[in-house]
């Protein structure tokens, strides 16, 4: 129960607070690492998409895509 774990001295309270702060720091670091990891994957996927688009352009594949698009000069 909570009564059994209640700190009874300043040293015990300090230890409890330090433990909680360390747990919060660990969770924050984990979330931060996950966010950074996702951003890196996102940036890499953007680079990959650009590289694929460039390769398709070089291979002349953009003409196939262009057939499905509405012409810009539709006056």
N, CA, C and O atoms as CSV, one atom per row, in Angstrom:
chain,resi,resn,atom,element,x,y,z
A,1,UNK,N,N,0.835,-1.191,0.000
A,1,UNK,CA,C,0.000,0.000,0.000
A,1,UNK,C,C,0.872,1.245,0.000
A,1,UNK,O,O,2.088,1.168,0.178
A,2,UNK,N,N,0.247,2.368,-0.199
A,2,UNK,CA,C,0.976,3.632,-0.254
A,2,UNK,C,C,1.598,3.977,1.095
A,2,UNK,O,O,2.691,4.541,1.141
A,3,UNK,N,N,0.919,3.648,2.192
A,3,UNK,CA,C,1.434,3.969,3.527
A,3,UNK,C,C,2.771,3.275,3.785
A,3,UNK,O,O,3.632,3.814,4.481
A,4,UNK,N,N,2.940,2.087,3.226
A,4,UNK,CA,C,4.187,1.353,3.429
A,4,UNK,C,C,5.349,1.987,2.669
A,4,UNK,O,O,6.505,1.833,3.063
A,5,UNK,N,N,5.048,2.699,1.580
A,5,UNK,CA,C,6.113,3.289,0.767
A,5,UNK,C,C,6.280,4.785,1.006
A,5,UNK,O,O,7.142,5.414,0.392
A,6,UNK,N,N,5.468,5.363,1.889
A,6,UNK,CA,C,5.604,6.788,2.185
A,6,UNK,C,C,6.983,7.077,2.773
A,6,UNK,O,O,7.416,6.406,3.709
A,7,UNK,N,N,7.673,8.082,2.219
A,7,UNK,CA,C,8.979,8.440,2.786
A,7,UNK,C,C,8.805,9.024,4.192
A,7,UNK,O,O,7.895,9.816,4.438
A,8,UNK,N,N,9.686,8.624,5.104
A,8,UNK,CA,C,9.579,9.082,6.491
A,8,UNK,C,C,10.673,10.073,6.869
A,8,UNK,O,O,10.592,10.726,7.910
A,9,UNK,N,N,11.689,10.185,6.029
A,9,UNK,CA,C,12.759,11.146,6.309
A,9,UNK,C,C,13.017,11.970,5.050
A,9,UNK,O,O,12.547,11.640,3.961
A,10,UNK,N,N,13.764,13.034,5.224
A,10,UNK,CA,C,14.124,13.881,4.081
A,10,UNK,C,C,14.939,13.079,3.078
A,10,UNK,O,O,14.774,13.245,1.869
A,11,UNK,N,N,15.831,12.198,3.576
A,11,UNK,CA,C,16.641,11.384,2.683
A,11,UNK,C,C,15.779,10.437,1.850
A,11,UNK,O,O,16.031,10.246,0.661
A,12,UNK,N,N,14.753,9.842,2.484
A,12,UNK,CA,C,13.854,8.948,1.752
A,12,UNK,C,C,13.060,9.726,0.707
A,12,UNK,O,O,12.875,9.260,-0.418
A,13,UNK,N,N,12.592,10.919,1.088
A,13,UNK,CA,C,11.851,11.755,0.155
A,13,UNK,C,C,12.746,12.149,-1.017
A,13,UNK,O,O,12.317,12.118,-2.171
A,14,UNK,N,N,13.978,12.515,-0.721
A,14,UNK,CA,C,14.927,12.877,-1.771
A,14,UNK,C,C,15.149,11.701,-2.725
A,14,UNK,O,O,15.193,11.884,-3.941
A,15,UNK,N,N,15.286,10.509,-2.175
A,15,UNK,CA,C,15.491,9.319,-3.004
A,15,UNK,C,C,14.274,9.058,-3.895
A,15,UNK,O,O,14.420,8.718,-5.069
A,16,UNK,N,N,13.068,9.219,-3.327
A,16,UNK,CA,C,11.839,9.015,-4.106
A,16,UNK,C,C,11.766,10.024,-5.249
A,16,UNK,O,O,11.469,9.665,-6.388
A,17,UNK,N,N,12.041,11.293,-4.933
A,17,UNK,CA,C,11.986,12.342,-5.954
A,17,UNK,C,C,13.039,12.079,-7.034
A,17,UNK,O,O,12.755,12.230,-8.222
A,18,UNK,N,N,14.238,11.693,-6.635
A,18,UNK,CA,C,15.289,11.405,-7.612
A,18,UNK,C,C,14.893,10.247,-8.525
A,18,UNK,O,O,15.146,10.284,-9.729
A,19,UNK,N,N,14.278,9.228,-7.949
A,19,UNK,CA,C,13.825,8.087,-8.745
A,19,UNK,C,C,12.763,8.516,-9.754
A,19,UNK,O,O,12.812,8.131,-10.923
A,20,UNK,N,N,11.803,9.318,-9.292
A,20,UNK,CA,C,10.752,9.799,-10.195
A,20,UNK,C,C,11.332,10.666,-11.317
A,20,UNK,O,O,10.947,10.537,-12.480
A,21,UNK,N,N,12.257,11.545,-10.949
A,21,UNK,CA,C,12.875,12.395,-11.970
A,21,UNK,C,C,13.656,11.560,-12.981
A,21,UNK,O,O,13.626,11.852,-14.176
A,22,UNK,N,N,14.351,10.533,-12.516
A,22,UNK,CA,C,15.103,9.670,-13.423
A,22,UNK,C,C,14.156,8.911,-14.359
A,22,UNK,O,O,14.432,8.761,-15.549
A,23,UNK,N,N,13.041,8.438,-13.804
A,23,UNK,CA,C,12.056,7.743,-14.646
A,23,UNK,C,C,11.481,8.681,-15.707
A,23,UNK,O,O,11.297,8.290,-16.860
A,24,UNK,N,N,11.199,9.920,-15.306
A,24,UNK,CA,C,10.687,10.901,-16.259
A,24,UNK,C,C,11.726,11.199,-17.335
A,24,UNK,O,O,11.396,11.297,-18.517
A,25,UNK,N,N,12.979,11.343,-16.920
A,25,UNK,CA,C,14.058,11.604,-17.875
A,25,UNK,C,C,14.190,10.437,-18.858
A,25,UNK,O,O,14.357,10.649,-20.059
A,26,UNK,N,N,14.117,9.221,-18.351
A,26,UNK,CA,C,14.221,8.039,-19.214
A,26,UNK,C,C,13.082,8.000,-20.227
A,26,UNK,O,O,13.304,7.715,-21.404
A,27,UNK,N,N,11.856,8.286,-19.768
A,27,UNK,CA,C,10.704,8.289,-20.673
A,27,UNK,C,C,10.835,9.407,-21.707
A,27,UNK,O,O,10.552,9.203,-22.888
A,28,UNK,N,N,11.261,10.572,-21.266
A,28,UNK,CA,C,11.454,11.687,-22.186
A,28,UNK,C,C,12.501,11.335,-23.232
A,28,UNK,O,O,12.312,11.612,-24.417
A,29,UNK,N,N,13.604,10.725,-22.803
A,29,UNK,CA,C,14.674,10.349,-23.736
A,29,UNK,C,C,14.167,9.321,-24.741
A,29,UNK,O,O,14.487,9.400,-25.927
A,30,UNK,N,N,13.381,8.363,-24.274
A,30,UNK,CA,C,12.829,7.342,-25.169
A,30,UNK,C,C,11.919,7.984,-26.217
A,30,UNK,O,O,12.021,7.679,-27.405
A,31,UNK,N,N,11.031,8.874,-25.771
A,31,UNK,CA,C,10.127,9.542,-26.709
A,31,UNK,C,C,10.915,10.414,-27.680
A,31,UNK,O,O,10.613,10.448,-28.873
A,32,UNK,N,N,11.912,11.111,-27.177
A,32,UNK,CA,C,12.737,11.960,-28.023
A,32,UNK,C,C,13.452,11.136,-29.093
A,32,UNK,O,O,13.496,11.523,-30.260
A,33,UNK,N,N,14.009,10.001,-28.684
A,33,UNK,CA,C,14.697,9.116,-29.640
A,33,UNK,C,C,13.724,8.607,-30.697
A,33,UNK,O,O,14.072,8.516,-31.874
A,34,UNK,N,N,12.496,8.273,-30.274
A,34,UNK,CA,C,11.498,7.787,-31.230
A,34,UNK,C,C,11.137,8.877,-32.235
A,34,UNK,O,O,11.018,8.608,-33.430
A,35,UNK,N,N,10.964,10.097,-31.754
A,35,UNK,CA,C,10.613,11.213,-32.645
A,35,UNK,C,C,11.731,11.461,-33.636
A,35,UNK,O,O,11.485,11.623,-34.832
A,36,UNK,N,N,12.959,11.489,-33.144
A,36,UNK,CA,C,14.106,11.705,-34.029
A,36,UNK,C,C,14.196,10.581,-35.056
A,36,UNK,O,O,14.457,10.824,-36.234
A,37,UNK,N,N,13.978,9.350,-34.599
A,37,UNK,CA,C,14.015,8.210,-35.512
A,37,UNK,C,C,12.962,8.317,-36.597
A,37,UNK,O,O,13.238,8.033,-37.763
A,38,UNK,N,N,11.762,8.724,-36.226
A,38,UNK,CA,C,10.689,8.880,-37.218
A,38,UNK,C,C,11.023,9.992,-38.204
A,38,UNK,O,O,10.786,9.854,-39.404
A,39,UNK,N,N,11.575,11.096,-37.698
A,39,UNK,CA,C,11.937,12.202,-38.587
A,39,UNK,C,C,13.004,11.775,-39.579
A,39,UNK,O,O,12.955,12.149,-40.750
A,40,UNK,N,N,13.972,10.987,-39.110
A,40,UNK,CA,C,15.022,10.504,-40.009
A,40,UNK,C,C,14.417,9.604,-41.077
A,40,UNK,O,O,14.754,9.724,-42.255
A,41,UNK,N,N,13.524,8.700,-40.672
A,41,UNK,CA,C,12.863,7.831,-41.652
A,41,UNK,C,C,12.049,8.653,-42.641
A,41,UNK,O,O,12.036,8.359,-43.836
A,42,UNK,N,N,11.365,9.689,-42.141
A,42,UNK,CA,C,10.565,10.543,-43.010
A,42,UNK,C,C,11.450,11.255,-44.022
A,42,UNK,O,O,11.129,11.306,-45.210
A,43,UNK,N,N,12.572,11.809,-43.545
A,43,UNK,CA,C,13.490,12.506,-44.451
A,43,UNK,C,C,14.081,11.541,-45.465
A,43,UNK,O,O,14.220,11.880,-46.640
A,44,UNK,N,N,14.427,10.341,-45.018
A,44,UNK,CA,C,14.975,9.350,-45.941
A,44,UNK,C,C,13.940,8.957,-46.985
A,44,UNK,O,O,14.279,8.767,-48.153
A,45,UNK,N,N,12.665,8.833,-46.571
A,45,UNK,CA,C,11.626,8.461,-47.534
A,45,UNK,C,C,11.428,9.593,-48.547
A,45,UNK,O,O,11.165,9.323,-49.719
A,46,UNK,N,N,11.550,10.860,-48.116
A,46,UNK,CA,C,11.470,11.981,-49.051
A,46,UNK,C,C,12.597,11.903,-50.064
A,46,UNK,O,O,12.372,12.091,-51.259
A,47,UNK,N,N,13.819,11.626,-49.592
A,47,UNK,CA,C,14.957,11.484,-50.493
A,47,UNK,C,C,14.730,10.335,-51.462
A,47,UNK,O,O,15.018,10.449,-52.653
A,48,UNK,N,N,14.214,9.231,-50.945
A,48,UNK,CA,C,13.951,8.066,-51.777
A,48,UNK,C,C,12.923,8.398,-52.854
A,48,UNK,O,O,13.103,8.039,-54.018
A,49,UNK,N,N,11.845,9.082,-52.470
A,49,UNK,CA,C,10.827,9.471,-53.452
A,49,UNK,C,C,11.415,10.375,-54.527
A,49,UNK,O,O,11.117,10.216,-55.711
A,50,UNK,N,N,12.253,11.326,-54.113
A,50,UNK,CA,C,12.878,12.224,-55.081
A,50,UNK,C,C,13.796,11.449,-56.016
A,50,UNK,O,O,13.792,11.679,-57.225
A,51,UNK,N,N,14.588,10.527,-55.457
A,51,UNK,CA,C,15.483,9.734,-56.292
A,51,UNK,C,C,14.702,8.877,-57.279
A,51,UNK,O,O,15.097,8.747,-58.438
A,52,UNK,N,N,13.602,8.294,-56.829
A,52,UNK,CA,C,12.766,7.482,-57.727
A,52,UNK,C,C,12.178,8.366,-58.825
A,52,UNK,O,O,12.173,7.988,-59.996
A,53,UNK,N,N,11.688,9.534,-58.446
A,53,UNK,CA,C,11.122,10.461,-59.437
A,53,UNK,C,C,12.178,10.870,-60.449
A,53,UNK,O,O,11.894,10.935,-61.645
A,54,UNK,N,N,13.393,11.147,-59.989
A,54,UNK,CA,C,14.484,11.513,-60.895
A,54,UNK,C,C,14.808,10.370,-61.851
A,54,UNK,O,O,15.010,10.593,-63.044
A,55,UNK,N,N,14.857,9.147,-61.327
A,55,UNK,CA,C,15.139,7.988,-62.177
A,55,UNK,C,C,14.028,7.782,-63.205
A,55,UNK,O,O,14.289,7.454,-64.362
A,56,UNK,N,N,12.779,7.981,-62.759
A,56,UNK,CA,C,11.659,7.831,-63.686
A,56,UNK,C,C,11.742,8.880,-64.786
A,56,UNK,O,O,11.472,8.586,-65.951
A,57,UNK,N,N,12.115,10.100,-64.419
A,57,UNK,CA,C,12.261,11.165,-65.408
A,57,UNK,C,C,13.348,10.801,-66.414
A,57,UNK,O,O,13.166,10.949,-67.623
A,58,UNK,N,N,14.473,10.326,-65.905
A,58,UNK,CA,C,15.578,9.942,-66.788
A,58,UNK,C,C,15.170,8.803,-67.714
A,58,UNK,O,O,15.629,8.730,-68.854
A,59,UNK,N,N,14.309,7.918,-67.226
A,59,UNK,CA,C,13.883,6.772,-68.022
A,59,UNK,C,C,12.716,7.119,-68.952
A,59,UNK,O,O,12.293,6.283,-69.751
A,60,UNK,N,N,12.199,8.334,-68.856
A,60,UNK,CA,C,11.090,8.742,-69.711
A,60,UNK,C,C,9.738,8.264,-69.218
A,60,UNK,O,O,8.776,8.266,-69.986
A,61,UNK,N,N,9.634,7.858,-67.978
A,61,UNK,CA,C,8.379,7.336,-67.435
A,61,UNK,C,C,7.393,8.463,-67.145
A,61,UNK,O,O,6.195,8.207,-67.017
A,62,UNK,N,N,7.868,9.707,-67.037
A,62,UNK,CA,C,6.958,10.801,-66.716
A,62,UNK,C,C,5.897,10.988,-67.790
A,62,UNK,O,O,4.831,11.540,-67.517
A,63,UNK,N,N,6.178,10.528,-69.025
A,63,UNK,CA,C,5.177,10.644,-70.082
A,63,UNK,C,C,3.969,9.765,-69.783
A,63,UNK,O,O,2.844,10.123,-70.130
A,64,UNK,N,N,4.190,8.611,-69.141
A,64,UNK,CA,C,3.073,7.745,-68.780
A,64,UNK,C,C,2.212,8.408,-67.715
A,64,UNK,O,O,0.985,8.327,-67.758
A,65,UNK,N,N,2.858,9.062,-66.763
A,65,UNK,CA,C,2.105,9.780,-65.730
A,65,UNK,C,C,1.323,10.925,-66.354
A,65,UNK,O,O,0.185,11.187,-65.964
A,66,UNK,N,N,1.921,11.600,-67.311
A,66,UNK,CA,C,1.312,12.764,-67.930
A,66,UNK,C,C,0.020,12.444,-68.645
A,66,UNK,O,O,-0.830,13.321,-68.798
A,67,UNK,N,N,-0.151,11.206,-69.090
A,67,UNK,CA,C,-1.375,10.826,-69.805
A,67,UNK,C,C,-2.604,10.897,-68.885
A,67,UNK,O,O,-3.721,11.117,-69.353
A,68,UNK,N,N,-2.395,10.713,-67.596
A,68,UNK,CA,C,-3.508,10.710,-66.641
A,68,UNK,C,C,-3.828,12.098,-66.107
A,68,UNK,O,O,-4.805,12.273,-65.378
A,69,UNK,N,N,-3.017,13.081,-66.462
A,69,UNK,CA,C,-3.205,14.429,-65.922
A,69,UNK,C,C,-3.985,15.292,-66.900
A,69,UNK,O,O,-3.935,15.072,-68.110
A,70,UNK,N,N,-4.697,16.265,-66.379
A,70,UNK,CA,C,-5.431,17.206,-67.208
A,70,UNK,C,C,-4.446,18.218,-67.790
A,70,UNK,O,O,-3.626,18.760,-67.048
A,71,UNK,N,N,-4.502,18.483,-69.068
A,71,UNK,CA,C,-3.558,19.461,-69.650
A,71,UNK,C,C,-3.734,20.842,-69.018
A,71,UNK,O,O,-4.841,21.246,-68.661
A,72,UNK,N,N,-2.619,21.549,-68.891
A,72,UNK,CA,C,-2.646,22.879,-68.266
A,72,UNK,C,C,-3.325,23.884,-69.185
A,72,UNK,O,O,-3.968,24.822,-68.714
A,73,UNK,N,N,-3.186,23.693,-70.492
A,73,UNK,CA,C,-3.801,24.630,-71.445
A,73,UNK,C,C,-5.141,24.056,-71.864
A,73,UNK,O,O,-5.239,23.333,-72.856
A,74,UNK,N,N,-6.162,24.382,-71.107
A,74,UNK,CA,C,-7.507,23.877,-71.376
A,74,UNK,C,C,-8.452,25.041,-71.573
A,74,UNK,O,O,-9.469,25.150,-70.888
A,75,UNK,N,N,-8.101,25.945,-72.547
A,75,UNK,CA,C,-8.863,27.193,-72.766
A,75,UNK,C,C,-9.885,27.019,-73.852
A,75,UNK,O,O,-10.614,27.958,-74.170
